[in-house]
Amino acid sequence: MKKTVFNGIDNINEYISLFENRRVGLITNPTGVNRQLVSTADILFDLGVLRCMFSPEHGVRGNAQAGKHIDTYTDEKTSLPVYSLYGSAPHISKEVLDNLDIVAFDIQDIGARYYTYMYTLSYAMEDCAASGKTMVVFDRINPVGGYGDGNILDTSFSSFVGRYALPARHGFTMGEYARYINETEGIGCKLEVIPVKGWERSMLFSDTDLLWIPPSPNIPTPDTALCYLGNCLFEGTNLSEGRGTTRPFEFIGAPWLDGEKTAEEFNSLGLAGVKLRGCYFTPVFSKYAGQVCGGVFFHITNKTAFRPFESALLLLDIIRKNNAEFEFAPLYNGRSFIDLLFGSDIIRLPDFSAQSYLKECDKKLKEHEKNALPYYMY
């Protein structure tokens, strides 16, 4: 039976005093809605406190594809200005902050270190700290559960797809994450978190009665979010990660890949919670657009037992060893994208062993959990 859960915006009436006589700027996207699907922007606008909005990757209304540049524009519904926080200008300007008292954040994260919304939040927190403004986070559940998994990022590889020493599956809600980095990274902003009610760390999105709204164009379902935790790594290779199909991050392949043979070798590992099926797909955009790709499809058989990072790393290892065509993506601005996603350059070493590396990851995860524990709210 699904459990009734209330995200932070559903509890705004208990925290209305935070917003009285305050000027608010809101970082949000289409996931920023309450249980009745009323947007947080509309709620704050009706309260008479909203002065502007800020756009993360994909835009406030979700109308931009991954990586697309977003300019400052006027929101059609509220007639308020929307300032971009994605790309080369991730910070809020002093001129805008001078006309605000609060910067609020309401976006559904998907629990992955590579997902950019969490770094949009961190930059805004730094801006609030520097200007003496208050950051208010409308908390939302972590849809993939409240525990860490995967490797810990080496901060010498920090970027907008991995800024801090966090696991690939970071395990925080955005409110918890904000509390964690505010102290451990020395940001020191005035922070208020409007909490979730009814959620427990063991719960996945499918355990709740919440409605799924795609947090970005290529995360259409909760299962996609689970697969993304590991399969995002394929963005740093010459394999299609399924962008341009109806099931991004669940398809992995390339025109030169033997999907059936790959699936057979992967399934022989006997990993819990997942089976691969050999298949074909044809992306309509992104890598190999218009080309038939041999590939594999991820069937999640047990969402709790499934370890996406482990599965992706072992699959990558199989493909790399069996296919001379395999390549990591070329350097961009002098940096390797796989290094930024993976949080280390060790994956590109010729003698890299996925099995050995995963054992080391588990040791480091235990230490991270000790450090994270004081910041958990649920």
The 8 nearest C-alpha neighbors of each residue, nearest first, counted from 0:
[[1, 2, 206, 207, 208, 3, 205, 202],
 [2, 0, 207, 206, 208, 3, 205, 209],
 [1, 3, 207, 208, 4, 206, 0, 197],
 [4, 2, 208, 207, 197, 1, 5, 209],
 [3, 5, 197, 196, 198, 2, 207, 6],
 [6, 4, 196, 195, 9, 197, 7, 3],
 [7, 5, 195, 139, 9, 8, 138, 196],
 [6, 8, 137, 138, 195, 194, 193, 10],
 [7, 9, 11, 10, 6, 137, 33, 39],
 [10, 8, 7, 33, 6, 5, 11, 34],
 [9, 11, 8, 7, 12, 13, 6, 5],
 [10, 12, 14, 8, 13, 9, 15, 7],
 [13, 11, 15, 14, 10, 9, 16, 8],
 [12, 14, 11, 10, 15, 16, 193, 9],
 [15, 13, 11, 12, 16, 17, 10, 193],
 [14, 16, 12, 17, 18, 13, 11, 19],
 [15, 17, 19, 18, 14, 13, 12, 20],
 [18, 16, 15, 14, 19, 21, 135, 191],
 [17, 19, 21, 16, 15, 20, 48, 23],
 [18, 20, 16, 21, 17, 15, 48, 46],
 [19, 21, 18, 22, 48, 16, 17, 47],
 [22, 20, 18, 19, 100, 48, 23, 101],
 [21, 23, 99, 100, 48, 50, 49, 101],
 [24, 22, 49, 101, 50, 48, 99, 102],
 [23, 25, 102, 51, 52, 50, 49, 103],
 [26, 24, 52, 103, 102, 104, 53, 27],
 [27, 25, 53, 104, 52, 103, 54, 105],
 [26, 28, 105, 106, 59, 31, 25, 104],
 [27, 29, 59, 30, 60, 31, 106, 61],
 [30, 28, 60, 31, 61, 59, 27, 214],
 [31, 29, 28, 107, 212, 32, 106, 214],
 [30, 32, 105, 106, 29, 39, 38, 28],
 [33, 31, 38, 36, 37, 39, 30, 34],
 [32, 34, 36, 9, 35, 37, 8, 38],
 [33, 35, 36, 9, 32, 209, 5, 37],
 [34, 36, 33, 37, 32, 38, 9, 210],
 [37, 35, 32, 33, 34, 38, 31, 210],
 [38, 36, 32, 33, 35, 39, 41, 42],
 [39, 37, 32, 41, 40, 31, 36, 42],
 [38, 40, 42, 32, 41, 31, 43, 37],
 [39, 41, 38, 43, 42, 44, 25, 49],
 [42, 40, 44, 38, 39, 43, 45, 37],
 [41, 43, 39, 45, 44, 40, 46, 38],
 [42, 44, 46, 40, 49, 45, 41, 48],
 [45, 43, 41, 49, 47, 46, 42, 40],
 [46, 44, 47, 42, 43, 41, 48, 49],
 [47, 45, 43, 44, 48, 42, 49, 41],
 [46, 48, 44, 45, 49, 43, 50, 22],
 [47, 49, 22, 46, 23, 43, 44, 21],
 [50, 48, 23, 44, 43, 51, 24, 47],
 [49, 51, 23, 24, 22, 48, 79, 52],
 [52, 50, 24, 80, 79, 49, 81, 25],
 [53, 51, 25, 81, 24, 26, 80, 82],
 [52, 54, 26, 82, 81, 83, 25, 84],
 [53, 55, 83, 58, 59, 84, 82, 26],
 [56, 54, 85, 84, 58, 57, 116, 83],
 [55, 57, 85, 58, 54, 65, 66, 115],
 [58, 56, 63, 61, 64, 62, 65, 55],
 [59, 57, 61, 54, 60, 56, 55, 63],
 [60, 58, 28, 54, 61, 27, 29, 55],
 [59, 61, 29, 58, 28, 62, 57, 63],
 [62, 60, 58, 57, 59, 63, 29, 28],
 [61, 63, 60, 58, 57, 64, 59, 216],
 [64, 62, 57, 58, 61, 67, 65, 56],
 [63, 65, 57, 67, 66, 216, 62, 215],
 [66, 64, 67, 57, 63, 56, 216, 215],
 [65, 67, 64, 68, 56, 57, 86, 63],
 [66, 68, 65, 64, 63, 69, 57, 56],
 [69, 67, 66, 70, 86, 85, 63, 56],
 [68, 70, 83, 67, 71, 58, 85, 63],
 [71, 69, 83, 72, 68, 82, 81, 54],
 [70, 72, 82, 81, 83, 69, 80, 73],
 [71, 73, 81, 80, 70, 74, 82, 83],
 [74, 72, 80, 79, 81, 78, 75, 71],
 [73, 75, 78, 79, 76, 77, 80, 81],
 [76, 74, 78, 77, 73, 79, 72, 80],
 [75, 77, 74, 78, 79, 73, 41, 40],
 [76, 78, 79, 74, 75, 44, 41, 73],
 [79, 77, 74, 75, 73, 76, 80, 51],
 [78, 80, 77, 51, 74, 73, 81, 50],
 [81, 79, 73, 51, 72, 74, 52, 82],
 [82, 80, 52, 53, 72, 71, 73, 51],
 [81, 83, 71, 53, 54, 52, 80, 84],
 [84, 82, 54, 85, 71, 53, 70, 69],
 [85, 83, 89, 55, 54, 88, 90, 53],
 [86, 84, 55, 89, 56, 83, 88, 87],
 [85, 87, 88, 89, 68, 84, 66, 56],
 [86, 88, 89, 85, 84, 90, 68, 83],
 [87, 89, 90, 86, 84, 85, 83, 91],
 [90, 88, 84, 85, 87, 86, 119, 122],
 [91, 89, 88, 122, 84, 92, 123, 126],
 [92, 90, 126, 123, 93, 96, 95, 89],
 [91, 93, 94, 95, 90, 96, 126, 97],
 [92, 94, 96, 95, 97, 91, 130, 126],
 [93, 95, 92, 97, 96, 98, 91, 99],
 [94, 96, 92, 93, 97, 98, 91, 99],
 [95, 97, 93, 99, 98, 94, 92, 91],
 [98, 96, 94, 95, 99, 93, 100, 130],
 [97, 99, 96, 95, 100, 94, 22, 50],
 [100, 98, 22, 96, 97, 23, 101, 24],
 [101, 99, 22, 132, 21, 23, 133, 102],
 [102, 100, 23, 133, 99, 132, 134, 103],
 [101, 103, 24, 134, 23, 25, 135, 133],
 [104, 102, 135, 25, 136, 134, 26, 24],
 [103, 105, 26, 136, 25, 137, 27, 135],
 [106, 104, 27, 137, 31, 26, 136, 103],
 [105, 107, 31, 27, 30, 28, 108, 104],
 [108, 106, 30, 214, 139, 109, 31, 105],
 [107, 109, 110, 106, 141, 116, 173, 214],
 [110, 108, 111, 142, 224, 141, 107, 143],
 [109, 111, 168, 169, 108, 141, 170, 143],
 [112, 110, 168, 113, 228, 114, 167, 109],
 [111, 113, 167, 114, 161, 169, 168, 166],
 [114, 112, 160, 161, 111, 115, 340, 167],
 [115, 113, 111, 112, 116, 160, 117, 109],
 [114, 116, 118, 117, 160, 113, 159, 119],
 [117, 115, 119, 118, 114, 120, 55, 108],
 [118, 116, 120, 119, 115, 121, 114, 173],
 [119, 117, 121, 120, 116, 115, 122, 159],
 [118, 120, 116, 122, 117, 121, 123, 115],
 [121, 119, 117, 118, 123, 122, 124, 116],
 [120, 122, 118, 124, 123, 119, 125, 117],
 [123, 121, 125, 124, 119, 120, 90, 118],
 [124, 122, 126, 120, 125, 121, 127, 90],
 [125, 123, 121, 127, 126, 122, 188, 128],
 [124, 126, 128, 122, 123, 127, 186, 129],
 [125, 127, 123, 129, 124, 128, 130, 122],
 [128, 126, 132, 124, 130, 125, 129, 131],
 [129, 127, 188, 125, 131, 126, 130, 187],
 [128, 130, 126, 127, 131, 125, 188, 132],
 [131, 129, 127, 128, 132, 126, 96, 93],
 [130, 132, 128, 127, 129, 133, 188, 189],
 [133, 131, 127, 100, 130, 101, 128, 134],
 [134, 132, 101, 189, 190, 127, 102, 135],
 [133, 135, 190, 102, 103, 101, 189, 191],
 [136, 134, 103, 191, 192, 190, 102, 104],
 [137, 135, 192, 104, 138, 103, 174, 193],
 [138, 136, 7, 193, 105, 8, 104, 192],
 [137, 139, 7, 174, 194, 136, 193, 195],
 [140, 138, 6, 195, 7, 107, 172, 141],
 [141, 139, 172, 142, 198, 195, 6, 138],
 [140, 142, 172, 144, 143, 110, 145, 109],
 [143, 141, 204, 203, 144, 140, 109, 110],
 [142, 144, 203, 141, 110, 225, 204, 109],
 [145, 143, 203, 202, 141, 201, 200, 142],
 [144, 146, 200, 170, 171, 141, 201, 143],
 [145, 147, 170, 144, 148, 169, 200, 171],
 [146, 148, 170, 169, 168, 166, 364, 145],
 [149, 147, 168, 166, 167, 364, 146, 150],
 [148, 150, 167, 308, 166, 168, 360, 151],
 [149, 151, 360, 166, 167, 152, 148, 364],
 [150, 152, 166, 165, 164, 153, 167, 149],
 [151, 153, 342, 164, 165, 154, 150, 166],
 [152, 154, 342, 155, 156, 343, 164, 151],
 [155, 153, 157, 156, 164, 152, 163, 162],
 [154, 156, 153, 157, 343, 342, 152, 158],
 [157, 155, 154, 342, 339, 153, 343, 158],
 [158, 156, 162, 154, 161, 155, 163, 339],
 [159, 157, 162, 161, 160, 156, 339, 163],
 [158, 160, 161, 162, 115, 118, 157, 113],
 [161, 159, 113, 158, 115, 114, 340, 162],
 [162, 160, 158, 113, 157, 159, 112, 163],
 [161, 163, 157, 158, 159, 160, 154, 118],
 [162, 164, 165, 161, 154, 157, 152, 153],
 [165, 163, 152, 151, 154, 153, 166, 162],
 [164, 166, 151, 163, 152, 169, 167, 112],
 [167, 165, 151, 169, 150, 168, 149, 148],
 [166, 168, 112, 149, 169, 111, 150, 148],
 [169, 167, 148, 111, 147, 166, 110, 170],
 [168, 170, 147, 166, 167, 171, 110, 165],
 [169, 171, 146, 145, 147, 168, 110, 144],
 [172, 170, 176, 175, 169, 145, 173, 141],
 [171, 173, 141, 175, 174, 140, 176, 139],
 [174, 172, 176, 175, 138, 177, 171, 139],
 [173, 175, 138, 177, 172, 176, 192, 136],
 [176, 174, 178, 172, 177, 173, 171, 375],
 [175, 177, 173, 179, 178, 174, 171, 172],
 [178, 176, 174, 175, 179, 180, 181, 173],
 [177, 179, 175, 181, 176, 180, 374, 174],
 [180, 178, 176, 177, 181, 182, 374, 183],
 [181, 179, 184, 183, 182, 177, 178, 176],
 [182, 180, 186, 178, 187, 179, 185, 177],
 [181, 183, 185, 180, 184, 179, 187, 186],
 [182, 184, 180, 185, 179, 181, 186, 178],
 [185, 183, 180, 182, 186, 181, 179, 187],
 [184, 186, 182, 187, 183, 181, 180, 188],
 [187, 185, 181, 184, 188, 125, 182, 128],
 [188, 186, 181, 185, 128, 182, 189, 125],
 [189, 187, 128, 190, 186, 127, 124, 181],
 [190, 188, 133, 134, 187, 128, 191, 132],
 [189, 191, 134, 188, 133, 135, 192, 178],
 [190, 192, 135, 134, 136, 193, 189, 133],
 [193, 191, 136, 174, 135, 194, 137, 138],
 [192, 194, 137, 7, 138, 136, 191, 195],
 [195, 193, 7, 138, 192, 196, 137, 6],
 [194, 196, 6, 7, 5, 138, 139, 198],
 [197, 195, 5, 4, 198, 6, 194, 7],
 [196, 198, 4, 3, 5, 199, 195, 2],
 [199, 197, 196, 4, 195, 202, 140, 200],
 [200, 198, 201, 202, 377, 197, 145, 144],
 [201, 199, 145, 202, 144, 377, 198, 146],
 [200, 202, 199, 144, 145, 203, 146, 198],
 [203, 201, 144, 200, 199, 206, 204, 198],
 [204, 202, 144, 143, 142, 206, 205, 201],
 [203, 205, 142, 206, 207, 143, 202, 221],
 [204, 206, 203, 207, 221, 1, 208, 202],
 [207, 205, 1, 204, 203, 202, 2, 208],
 [208, 206, 2, 1, 205, 209, 204, 3],
 [207, 209, 1, 3, 2, 210, 4, 206],
 [210, 208, 207, 211, 4, 34, 204, 3],
 [211, 209, 212, 208, 34, 207, 36, 204],
 [212, 210, 213, 209, 220, 221, 204, 30],
 [211, 213, 30, 214, 210, 29, 219, 220],
 [212, 214, 219, 215, 218, 211, 216, 220],
 [215, 213, 30, 212, 107, 218, 216, 108],
 [216, 214, 213, 218, 217, 57, 61, 219],
 [217, 215, 218, 64, 213, 219, 214, 61],
 [216, 218, 215, 219, 247, 242, 213, 248],
 [219, 217, 213, 223, 215, 216, 220, 224],
 [218, 220, 213, 217, 223, 216, 221, 215],
 [221, 219, 223, 222, 218, 213, 224, 211],
 [220, 222, 224, 223, 225, 204, 219, 142],
 [223, 221, 225, 224, 220, 226, 299, 249],
 [224, 222, 226, 220, 221, 225, 218, 227],
 [223, 225, 227, 221, 222, 226, 218, 109],
 [226, 224, 222, 223, 227, 228, 143, 221],
 [225, 227, 223, 228, 224, 307, 230, 229],
 [226, 228, 230, 224, 231, 229, 225, 248],
 [229, 227, 226, 111, 225, 307, 308, 168],
 [230, 228, 308, 307, 311, 227, 231, 226],
 [229, 231, 227, 232, 311, 233, 248, 226],
 [230, 232, 227, 233, 229, 234, 228, 248],
 [233, 231, 230, 234, 235, 229, 340, 337],
 [232, 234, 235, 236, 231, 230, 240, 238],
 [235, 233, 232, 236, 231, 240, 239, 238],
 [234, 236, 337, 233, 328, 336, 232, 327],
 [237, 235, 327, 328, 233, 238, 234, 326],
 [236, 238, 326, 328, 327, 325, 239, 235],
 [239, 237, 253, 236, 252, 233, 240, 251],
 [238, 240, 252, 241, 286, 251, 253, 237],
 [241, 239, 251, 248, 233, 242, 250, 234],
 [242, 240, 247, 250, 239, 248, 244, 251],
 [243, 241, 247, 244, 240, 285, 282, 217],
 [242, 244, 282, 284, 283, 285, 241, 245],
 [245, 243, 282, 246, 242, 241, 247, 283],
 [244, 246, 247, 243, 241, 242, 219, 217],
 [245, 247, 244, 249, 250, 241, 248, 223],
 [248, 246, 241, 242, 249, 244, 217, 250],
 [249, 247, 240, 241, 250, 227, 230, 226],
 [248, 250, 297, 247, 296, 246, 226, 223],
 [251, 249, 296, 241, 248, 295, 247, 240],
 [252, 250, 240, 294, 295, 239, 241, 249],
 [253, 251, 294, 239, 238, 293, 292, 256],
 [252, 254, 292, 256, 238, 255, 293, 239],
 [255, 253, 292, 293, 256, 291, 290, 252],
 [254, 256, 253, 293, 257, 292, 324, 252],
 [257, 255, 293, 253, 258, 254, 294, 252],
 [258, 256, 260, 293, 259, 261, 294, 255],
 [257, 259, 294, 277, 261, 293, 295, 260],
 [260, 258, 277, 262, 261, 257, 263, 276],
 [259, 261, 263, 262, 258, 257, 264, 277],
 [260, 262, 258, 264, 259, 263, 265, 257],
 [263, 261, 265, 259, 275, 264, 260, 277],
 [262, 264, 260, 266, 261, 265, 259, 267],
 [265, 263, 267, 261, 262, 266, 260, 268],
 [264, 266, 262, 267, 263, 268, 261, 314],
 [267, 265, 263, 268, 264, 269, 262, 274],
 [266, 268, 264, 269, 265, 263, 270, 262],
 [269, 267, 266, 265, 270, 264, 313, 263],
 [270, 268, 267, 266, 271, 265, 274, 273],
 [271, 269, 268, 273, 272, 266, 310, 274],
 [272, 270, 304, 305, 273, 269, 301, 306],
 [271, 273, 301, 305, 300, 304, 299, 302],
 [274, 272, 299, 300, 298, 271, 305, 270],
 [275, 273, 298, 266, 297, 299, 276, 300],
 [274, 276, 297, 262, 296, 295, 298, 266],
 [277, 275, 296, 295, 262, 278, 274, 297],
 [276, 278, 259, 258, 295, 262, 294, 296],
 [277, 279, 294, 295, 258, 293, 276, 296],
 [280, 278, 293, 292, 294, 291, 281, 277],
 [281, 279, 292, 291, 282, 293, 278, 294],
 [280, 282, 291, 290, 289, 292, 283, 288],
 [283, 281, 243, 288, 244, 284, 289, 287],
 [282, 284, 243, 288, 289, 281, 244, 285],
 [285, 283, 288, 243, 282, 286, 242, 289],
 [284, 286, 288, 243, 242, 287, 282, 283],
 [287, 285, 288, 239, 284, 282, 242, 238],
 [288, 286, 290, 289, 282, 285, 239, 253],
 [289, 287, 284, 282, 283, 286, 290, 285],
 [288, 290, 283, 282, 281, 287, 291, 284],
 [291, 289, 287, 281, 288, 292, 282, 254],
 [290, 292, 281, 280, 254, 279, 289, 293],
 [293, 291, 254, 253, 280, 279, 252, 281],
 [294, 292, 279, 256, 258, 254, 252, 253],
 [293, 295, 252, 258, 278, 251, 279, 277],
 [294, 296, 277, 258, 276, 278, 251, 250],
 [295, 297, 250, 276, 275, 249, 298, 277],
 [298, 296, 275, 249, 299, 274, 295, 250],
 [297, 299, 274, 273, 275, 300, 296, 276],
 [300, 298, 273, 301, 272, 302, 297, 274],
 [299, 301, 272, 273, 298, 302, 274, 305],
 [302, 300, 272, 304, 303, 299, 305, 273],
 [303, 301, 305, 304, 299, 272, 300, 225],
 [302, 304, 301, 305, 272, 203, 306, 201],
 [303, 305, 272, 301, 302, 271, 306, 273],
 [304, 306, 272, 302, 303, 271, 301, 273],
 [307, 305, 309, 308, 310, 304, 272, 148],
 [308, 306, 229, 310, 309, 228, 226, 305],
 [309, 307, 229, 311, 310, 149, 306, 228],
 [308, 310, 312, 307, 311, 306, 313, 149],
 [311, 309, 307, 313, 308, 312, 314, 306],
 [312, 310, 229, 314, 308, 230, 313, 309],
 [311, 313, 315, 309, 314, 310, 308, 316],
 [312, 314, 316, 310, 315, 311, 353, 309],
 [315, 313, 311, 317, 316, 312, 310, 318],
 [314, 316, 312, 318, 313, 317, 319, 311],
 [315, 317, 313, 319, 314, 318, 312, 320],
 [318, 316, 314, 320, 315, 319, 321, 313],
 [319, 317, 315, 321, 320, 316, 322, 314],
 [318, 320, 316, 317, 321, 325, 322, 315],
 [319, 321, 317, 318, 322, 316, 323, 325],
 [322, 320, 318, 319, 317, 323, 325, 316],
 [323, 321, 324, 325, 319, 318, 320, 256],
 [322, 324, 325, 321, 319, 320, 326, 318],
 [325, 323, 322, 326, 255, 319, 237, 256],
 [326, 324, 323, 322, 319, 237, 327, 318],
 [327, 325, 237, 236, 328, 324, 319, 238],
 [326, 328, 236, 235, 237, 329, 337, 325],
 [327, 329, 236, 235, 237, 326, 330, 336],
 [330, 328, 327, 331, 335, 336, 326, 236],
 [329, 331, 335, 334, 333, 332, 328, 336],
 [330, 332, 333, 334, 335, 329, 336, 328],
 [333, 331, 334, 330, 335, 336, 329, 339],
 [332, 334, 331, 330, 335, 329, 336, 338],
 [335, 333, 330, 331, 332, 336, 338, 339],
 [334, 336, 330, 338, 337, 331, 329, 339],
 [337, 335, 339, 235, 338, 340, 334, 328],
 [336, 338, 235, 340, 339, 335, 341, 232],
 [339, 337, 344, 343, 341, 335, 336, 342],
 [338, 340, 342, 336, 337, 341, 156, 158],
 [341, 339, 337, 342, 338, 160, 232, 113],
 [340, 342, 338, 343, 339, 337, 232, 152],
 [341, 343, 152, 339, 153, 338, 340, 156],
 [342, 344, 338, 341, 345, 153, 156, 152],
 [343, 345, 338, 346, 347, 342, 348, 341],
 [344, 346, 347, 348, 343, 351, 338, 341],
 [347, 345, 344, 348, 351, 343, 338, 341],
 [346, 348, 345, 344, 349, 351, 327, 338],
 [347, 349, 351, 345, 350, 346, 344, 352],
 [350, 348, 351, 347, 346, 352, 345, 320],
 [349, 351, 348, 352, 347, 346, 345, 353],
 [352, 350, 348, 349, 346, 353, 345, 347],
 [353, 351, 355, 354, 356, 350, 316, 346],
 [352, 354, 356, 355, 313, 357, 312, 351],
 [355, 353, 357, 352, 356, 358, 313, 309],
 [356, 354, 358, 352, 357, 353, 359, 351],
 [355, 357, 353, 359, 358, 354, 352, 360],
 [358, 356, 360, 359, 354, 355, 353, 361],
 [359, 357, 355, 360, 361, 356, 354, 362],
 [358, 360, 356, 362, 357, 361, 363, 355],
 [361, 359, 357, 150, 363, 358, 362, 364],
 [360, 362, 364, 358, 359, 363, 357, 365],
 [363, 361, 359, 360, 364, 365, 358, 366],
 [364, 362, 360, 366, 365, 361, 367, 359],
 [365, 363, 367, 361, 366, 362, 360, 368],
 [364, 366, 368, 363, 367, 362, 369, 361],
 [367, 365, 369, 363, 364, 368, 370, 362],
 [366, 368, 364, 370, 369, 365, 371, 363],
 [367, 369, 371, 365, 370, 366, 372, 364],
 [370, 368, 366, 367, 372, 371, 365, 373],
 [371, 369, 367, 368, 372, 366, 373, 374],
 [372, 370, 368, 369, 374, 373, 367, 375],
 [371, 373, 374, 369, 375, 370, 368, 367],
 [374, 372, 375, 371, 370, 369, 376, 179],
 [375, 373, 372, 371, 179, 175, 178, 376],
 [376, 374, 372, 175, 373, 377, 371, 171],
 [375, 377, 374, 175, 194, 174, 373, 172],
 [376, 375, 199, 200, 198, 195, 145, 196]]
